[in-house]
Amino acid sequence: MSRTPSYIQFAPRRAMASFENLVALANHQERLREARRIVWRERGEPAAELEDLWECMEHAGRGGLRAAAIAFTLRASVNLVLATIRMGKVPKNMRLSLIQHAIFGKDSFRFAAMLGSFVTIYKATLNALPILLPLNEHTSPSSAIEDEDEDADTPPTPFEVPLSARQPRLSLSAQAHQVWVRKRTRRWYSMFAGALAGGLAVMFEKRSRRAVIAQQLFVRGLQGSYNAFASKHNFHIPNGEVLMFCLCCTQIVYALFARPDTLPRSYTTWLMTASGAPSNALKMVQDMNQTRAFDVQDLNKILTRKDLIPANEVTLLARRALATNSPPDFGPPYPPCSAVHPWVESCTYVPLPRFVTVFKWAFPIYGALHFIPMILFRRHAFFKNPLQWLGRAGWATIRSSAFLATFIATFQTWFCFKHYLHRMLSSQTLVKLPQKFIDFFASKYSYGLGGFFGALSLLVEEKRRRGELAMYVLPKSMESAWLTARGKGWVFHTGKFGEMIVILVLAVVMNVLNSSYSLQNDPQHLSGLVRRILYQFIGPN
């Protein structure tokens, strides 16, 4: 028989070391999760229950510091990437200062101050108002979603609820908003907090950027308001985002060729680069739309191109001879097609090669836009099934590149075709057509119609991205249309009140956005991108 020892037994040293390693690993994982929560807010985070004003100020201060830190990191990272791209063009002795300016420049601090102050003011105001002006317990808050019937034994099935009265399925974060809002707030609380925070926070940015910020937020507010109106009145425009994109591109393309001063210079440069046509030919189009004449030096630069074929050279030399006569004759109010595609004579051979050229140029750009966010924000799903996610990102890149290439090829086809129509209709005598109809194909407004046709290529793009692209071009087209109308005397000049109007517009827009976001009456009316950004910076409350 074995005798039970009377002394205390200890585990071997190796077992104790393994147990301590497991504890240390668990503590390390917990610290990583806590650090991740500081940077990235998890879905379904419960709303903070605040009882007095001091807790409101402390809660708002922590949220503002977090938002400022994230904003500083984002802006510095973007500046660092742009500085890295420019690194090869900068002398070696200035590269270190370029990196320092990219990270610790004024732009990073301004951006951090703007978002940090916005979150601080918004959180402090939104959470302090229910304490200062408590909600009457005997009245229900104004909300599109009513409180549940406490007497009901079972909730109605989806088939028992009319289709118009059904509510969308909400995410965990949206449900966390609703629980807090239905208990504590009135509708105007978030409206007032958003207007106050937006109007004050934008003052930290440069004056030149305040208008850009106001434009982007303005169109997001319009999007939410339109979606709410359409849902309430059961109103829907089929492919409305495509129609909006077409109208915006009509104004932008018209402005590019007739009023380039109404577009930002960087935007004009990008459009000219994407077109694939010689910049001197586009300059000739702009000059002829504005002055009915062109600079002969632009024509001379096209004549010096190495890819100019002899047939096109003869046409351009004849046009230059007429322009240098006394008096000069600049011909019809558009440049010859041989100036736009000097490497090929026939216009029918231009669209397909232009499609391929633009597709190759746009592929790496859209590839970065589709692949990088997938790896950064969906890395767990990506590593679980990398082939599926790579295939999705690759197909999305192909569609986006094909969309831009189709746009350029379609407009190029219209450019040559409308000039052919003008020459043919001007010379024919079989049918008597109004002269205004014939002159339209040579006018500056015909370029806008080409932009409308080219914008139909948005149907190639993925459906969920169409609205985002429409929201991107909308502020550019609205600004261009406003400046064009102001140049014709159709609208008033803002003068010294322009900045005040920008701040007022921004305050009203933040009023609308934060009302929809914080109350969550109709969360589906805001763009998913806008809703996620607001949730990450602001949280449930």
Summary of the structure (lengths in Angstrom):
residues: 541
radius of gyration: 30.4
end to end distance: 70.1
largest distance: 128.3
contacts: 1546
relative contact order: 0.12
helix: 74%
strand: 0%
